[in-house]
Amino acid sequence: MIRSTLSPLSHTLSRRGFVAGLAAAATAPVLSRPALAQAAPHVFKVGEVEITVISDGTMSLPLSFVLPKTDAKTAGDLLAARGQSPDLVAQVNVLVLKTAGKLVLVDTGGTKDFMPTIGGFADRFEAAGFKPDDVTDVVLTHAHPDHLWGAIDALDEPRFAKARVHMSIVERDFWIKDGLAESMPDALKGMTAGTYRRLKIIESQIAAAKPGAEILPGISLVATPGHTPGHCSVFINSGSQSLLVGGDALSSPIISFEKPDWAWGADYDATQGAATRKVLLDRLAADRTPLLGYHLPWPGLGRVERKDLAYRFVMA
């Protein structure tokens, strides 16, 4: 069971928006677990909401990619001190929610044509006893391939054809702009075109919303921009219990928490991404709201602690 003892984070973040960072983070230890590429589903409850975390696989991310502006030795020394290798292994944790007669996904995993070590969610979803046609709603934190591309099957058809797809207006409008792929750096053209094509396939299912909106009973979008222009976290509230599903706002259990000001290579806007991390860490630590991260160590669930000016991620 998960409890939040203070006011809901959705009100704190989505209504006030993100402003300049508060206290800068210093170093702090992190409690983590080994990477699990094919872990069994993890089930827990937030109030009356039953949540199942299903692994889509893992992603190996070179340090030169995730920290392009940080001295390699400085970054390597920090990771080594925490028992981590320079190449970061990121989990892909997809959520299935049972709530008020609905079956809801938060993100849909990726595909093996994007990265061969992911794309396992669809099979594991069905192996866990769920059916694609029973999914009533899909909530997308953002439209990167490892979060969106699993929504389309091998025949280029919607995998969750009966579901309404919720995402932020800013995120939808950014990725479906005609000519966007041509404006991107060469390394991102193919990915951008792939995301555009998949969003067009499910366009009629999309219900775009503003951050702060309650898109389903007890489920709200929270603006956490920077990683992408319209990136949103998802706030779940049931009775006295709550959870923030952070998407990619906090991706590394060490770097995101101990060095939130370091530019993250996958962020569309590195400055905004850093500001978002700092405010998010401050609020999660202050409100003691539990966090589930898409790329945090399996099953991604824990909390943020602060000691003086330091933050750390503590696994549940």
C-alpha positions as CSV (number, residue, x, y, z in Angstrom):
1,M,0.0,0.0,0.0
2,I,1.2,3.5,-0.8
3,R,0.3,6.7,1.0
4,S,0.9,10.4,0.4
5,T,0.7,12.3,3.7
6,L,0.6,15.8,2.2
7,S,-1.4,17.6,-0.4
8,P,-1.7,16.0,-3.9
9,L,1.3,16.6,-6.1
10,S,-1.0,17.2,-9.1
11,H,-2.2,20.4,-7.5
12,T,1.2,21.5,-6.6
13,L,2.8,21.0,-10.0
14,S,0.1,21.3,-12.6
15,R,-1.5,24.4,-11.3
16,R,1.6,26.4,-10.4
17,G,3.6,25.2,-13.3
18,F,7.4,24.8,-13.4
19,V,9.5,27.8,-12.3
20,A,13.2,28.2,-11.8
21,G,14.8,25.4,-9.8
22,L,14.8,25.5,-6.0
23,A,17.7,24.0,-4.1
24,A,20.5,22.5,-6.3
25,A,21.0,18.8,-5.6
26,A,24.3,17.5,-4.1
27,T,25.5,13.9,-3.9
28,A,23.6,11.2,-2.0
29,P,23.6,7.4,-2.1
30,V,21.0,5.4,-4.0
31,L,19.5,2.0,-3.2
32,S,19.0,0.0,-6.3
33,R,18.5,-3.5,-7.6
34,P,20.1,-5.3,-10.6
35,A,18.6,-4.9,-14.0
36,L,15.9,-7.4,-14.8
37,A,15.2,-7.8,-18.5
38,Q,12.3,-10.2,-18.2
39,A,11.0,-9.8,-14.7
40,A,7.6,-11.2,-13.7
41,P,4.9,-8.6,-13.4
42,H,4.9,-6.6,-10.3
43,V,1.4,-5.9,-8.7
44,F,0.6,-3.4,-6.1
45,K,-2.3,-1.0,-5.1
46,V,-2.8,2.7,-4.8
47,G,-6.0,3.0,-2.9
48,E,-8.6,1.1,-5.0
49,V,-6.4,1.2,-8.1
50,E,-4.6,-2.0,-8.9
51,I,-1.4,-1.5,-10.8
52,T,0.6,-4.1,-12.7
53,V,4.1,-3.2,-13.9
54,I,5.2,-5.2,-16.9
55,S,8.7,-5.1,-18.4
56,D,9.2,-4.2,-22.0
57,G,12.9,-5.1,-21.7
58,T,16.0,-3.0,-21.1
59,M,18.0,-0.3,-23.0
60,S,21.7,0.1,-22.9
61,L,22.7,3.8,-23.1
62,P,26.3,4.8,-23.6
63,L,27.5,7.5,-21.2
64,S,28.6,9.7,-24.2
65,F,24.9,9.8,-25.3
66,V,23.2,10.5,-21.9
67,L,25.8,13.0,-20.7
68,P,27.2,14.7,-23.8
69,K,28.3,17.9,-21.9
70,T,29.7,16.3,-18.8
71,D,33.4,15.3,-18.5
72,A,33.5,11.5,-19.0
73,K,35.9,10.9,-16.1
74,T,33.7,13.0,-13.7
75,A,30.6,11.1,-14.7
76,G,32.4,7.7,-14.7
77,D,33.8,8.3,-11.3
78,L,30.3,9.1,-9.9
79,L,28.8,5.9,-11.4
80,A,31.8,3.8,-10.3
81,A,31.4,5.1,-6.7
82,R,27.8,3.8,-6.8
83,G,28.8,0.4,-8.3
84,Q,27.5,1.2,-11.8
85,S,29.2,0.7,-15.2
86,P,29.6,3.6,-17.6
87,D,27.0,2.2,-19.9
88,L,23.7,2.7,-18.2
89,V,21.1,-0.1,-18.3
90,A,17.6,1.4,-18.2
91,Q,14.5,-0.6,-17.5
92,V,11.3,0.0,-19.6
93,N,8.5,-0.2,-17.0
94,V,5.0,-0.2,-18.5
95,L,1.9,0.3,-16.2
96,V,-1.4,-1.4,-16.4
97,L,-4.1,0.1,-14.2
98,K,-7.4,-1.4,-13.2
99,T,-9.7,1.4,-11.9
100,A,-13.4,2.0,-11.8
101,G,-14.2,-0.6,-14.4
102,K,-11.5,0.6,-16.8
103,L,-8.2,-1.0,-18.0
104,V,-5.6,1.8,-18.5
105,L,-2.1,1.7,-19.9
106,V,0.5,4.3,-19.0
107,D,2.7,4.2,-22.2
108,T,2.9,1.1,-24.4
109,G,6.5,0.1,-24.7
110,G,8.6,0.1,-27.8
111,T,9.4,-2.2,-30.7
112,K,12.4,-4.3,-31.6
113,D,12.9,-2.4,-34.8
114,F,13.8,0.6,-32.7
115,M,15.9,-1.4,-30.2
116,P,16.2,-5.2,-30.2
117,T,16.3,-5.5,-26.4
118,I,12.8,-4.0,-26.0
119,G,9.4,-4.7,-27.5
120,G,8.4,-7.5,-25.1
121,F,5.5,-5.8,-23.5
122,A,2.7,-6.9,-25.8
123,D,3.5,-10.6,-25.3
124,R,4.0,-10.2,-21.6
125,F,0.8,-8.2,-21.3
126,E,-1.2,-11.1,-22.8
127,A,0.7,-13.7,-20.8
128,A,-0.4,-11.8,-17.6
129,G,-4.0,-12.5,-18.6
130,F,-4.9,-9.1,-20.2
131,K,-6.4,-8.7,-23.7
132,P,-5.7,-5.7,-26.0
133,D,-9.4,-5.2,-26.8
134,D,-10.1,-4.8,-23.1
135,V,-7.9,-1.7,-22.8
136,T,-10.2,1.3,-22.5
137,D,-7.6,4.0,-22.2
138,V,-3.9,4.6,-23.0
139,V,-2.1,7.5,-21.4
140,L,1.1,8.6,-23.1
141,T,3.7,10.6,-21.1
142,H,5.3,11.5,-24.4
143,A,5.8,10.2,-28.0
144,H,9.4,8.8,-28.0
145,P,9.6,5.3,-29.6
146,D,10.1,3.4,-26.4
147,H,6.8,4.9,-25.1
148,L,4.6,5.0,-28.2
149,W,5.7,2.6,-30.9
150,G,4.2,-0.4,-29.0
151,A,0.8,1.0,-29.7
152,I,1.0,-0.2,-33.3
153,D,1.2,-3.9,-34.2
154,A,3.3,-5.6,-36.9
155,L,0.6,-5.0,-39.5
156,D,0.6,-1.3,-38.8
157,E,-2.8,-1.5,-37.1
158,P,-3.6,0.0,-33.6
159,R,-2.8,-2.7,-31.1
160,F,-5.4,-1.2,-28.6
161,A,-8.0,-0.3,-31.2
162,K,-10.9,0.2,-28.7
163,A,-8.9,2.6,-26.4
164,R,-9.0,6.3,-26.1
165,V,-5.4,7.7,-26.2
166,H,-4.7,10.6,-23.8
167,M,-1.7,12.9,-24.2
168,S,-0.9,16.5,-23.8
169,I,-2.0,18.9,-26.6
170,V,1.6,20.3,-26.8
171,E,3.1,16.9,-27.3
172,R,0.5,15.8,-29.9
173,D,0.9,19.0,-31.9
174,F,4.7,18.9,-31.8
175,W,5.0,15.4,-33.3
176,I,2.3,15.6,-35.9
177,K,3.6,18.8,-37.6
178,D,4.1,18.2,-41.3
179,G,7.7,18.5,-42.2
180,L,9.0,18.0,-38.7
181,A,11.3,15.1,-39.6
182,E,13.0,17.2,-42.3
183,S,13.8,19.9,-39.7
184,M,15.5,17.5,-37.3
185,P,19.2,16.5,-37.2
186,D,20.0,13.6,-39.5
187,A,20.3,11.2,-36.6
188,L,16.7,11.9,-35.5
189,K,15.0,12.0,-38.9
190,G,14.0,8.3,-39.0
191,M,12.8,8.3,-35.4
192,T,10.7,11.4,-35.9
193,A,9.2,10.1,-39.1
194,G,8.4,6.8,-37.3
195,T,6.6,8.6,-34.5
196,Y,4.7,10.8,-36.9
197,R,3.5,7.8,-38.9
198,R,2.3,5.9,-35.7
199,L,0.5,8.9,-34.3
200,K,-1.3,9.3,-37.6
201,I,-2.4,5.7,-37.4
202,I,-4.1,6.3,-34.0
203,E,-5.0,10.0,-34.6
204,S,-8.7,9.3,-34.4
205,Q,-8.3,7.7,-31.0
206,I,-6.4,10.7,-29.5
207,A,-8.0,12.9,-26.8
208,A,-5.5,15.7,-26.2
209,A,-5.7,17.5,-22.9
210,K,-4.0,20.4,-21.1
211,P,-1.8,19.6,-18.1
212,G,-3.7,19.7,-14.9
213,A,-6.7,18.1,-16.5
214,E,-8.3,15.0,-14.8
215,I,-8.4,12.8,-17.9
216,L,-10.0,9.9,-16.0
217,P,-11.4,9.7,-12.4
218,G,-8.4,10.0,-10.1
219,I,-5.9,10.3,-13.0
220,S,-4.4,13.6,-14.1
221,L,-1.7,14.9,-16.4
222,V,1.2,16.9,-14.8
223,A,3.4,19.2,-16.9
224,T,7.0,18.0,-16.7
225,P,8.5,19.5,-20.0
226,G,12.0,19.4,-21.2
227,H,12.5,15.8,-22.2
228,T,10.1,16.6,-24.9
229,P,8.1,19.8,-25.4
230,G,4.9,18.4,-24.0
231,H,6.2,15.7,-21.7
232,C,3.7,15.0,-18.9
233,S,3.9,12.8,-15.8
234,V,0.7,11.1,-14.6
235,F,-0.7,11.6,-11.1
236,I,-2.8,8.8,-9.7
237,N,-5.0,9.5,-6.6
238,S,-7.3,7.1,-4.8
239,G,-8.6,8.0,-1.4
240,S,-5.7,9.0,0.8
241,Q,-3.1,7.3,-1.4
242,S,-1.3,8.6,-4.5
243,L,1.5,8.0,-6.9
244,L,3.4,10.0,-9.5
245,V,4.3,8.1,-12.7
246,G,7.2,10.2,-13.8
247,G,7.7,9.0,-17.4
248,D,11.2,10.2,-18.4
249,A,11.4,13.3,-16.2
250,L,13.7,11.3,-13.8
251,S,15.4,8.5,-15.8
252,S,18.6,7.6,-13.9
253,P,18.5,6.5,-10.2
254,I,21.9,8.2,-9.7
255,I,22.4,11.1,-12.2
256,S,18.8,12.4,-12.2
257,F,18.7,12.6,-8.4
258,E,22.3,13.5,-7.5
259,K,23.1,15.7,-10.5
260,P,19.8,17.0,-11.8
261,D,21.5,20.0,-13.4
262,W,23.7,17.9,-15.7
263,A,22.4,18.2,-19.2
264,W,20.7,14.9,-20.2
265,G,21.4,13.9,-23.8
266,A,17.9,12.6,-24.6
267,D,16.2,15.9,-23.5
268,Y,14.8,18.1,-26.3
269,D,15.5,21.2,-24.1
270,A,18.3,20.5,-21.7
271,T,17.8,23.7,-19.7
272,Q,14.1,23.1,-19.2
273,G,14.7,19.4,-18.4
274,A,17.1,20.4,-15.6
275,A,14.7,22.9,-14.2
276,T,11.9,20.3,-14.2
277,R,14.0,17.8,-12.4
278,K,15.0,20.2,-9.7
279,V,11.4,21.3,-9.0
280,L,10.1,17.7,-9.2
281,L,12.7,16.4,-6.8
282,D,11.9,19.1,-4.3
283,R,8.2,18.5,-4.4
284,L,8.4,14.7,-4.3
285,A,10.8,15.0,-1.3
286,A,8.6,17.5,0.5
287,D,5.2,15.9,-0.2
288,R,6.6,12.3,0.2
289,T,4.6,11.3,-2.8
290,P,5.8,7.9,-4.2
291,L,7.3,7.8,-7.6
292,L,7.3,5.3,-10.4
293,G,9.9,5.9,-13.2
294,Y,9.7,4.4,-16.6
295,H,13.5,3.8,-16.7
296,L,14.3,3.4,-13.0
297,P,15.4,0.1,-11.6
298,W,12.8,-2.6,-11.8
299,P,9.9,-2.2,-11.0
300,G,10.6,1.5,-10.9
301,L,8.9,2.2,-7.6
302,G,10.3,4.2,-4.8
303,R,10.5,7.6,-3.2
304,V,12.7,10.7,-3.1
305,E,14.6,11.6,0.0
306,R,16.5,14.8,0.8
307,K,19.3,15.3,3.2
308,D,20.4,18.9,3.5
309,L,20.7,19.8,-0.2
310,A,21.0,16.2,-1.4
311,Y,18.5,13.9,-3.1
312,R,18.5,10.2,-3.5
313,F,16.1,7.6,-4.9
314,V,15.1,4.9,-2.5
315,M,13.5,1.7,-3.9
316,A,10.2,0.7,-2.4
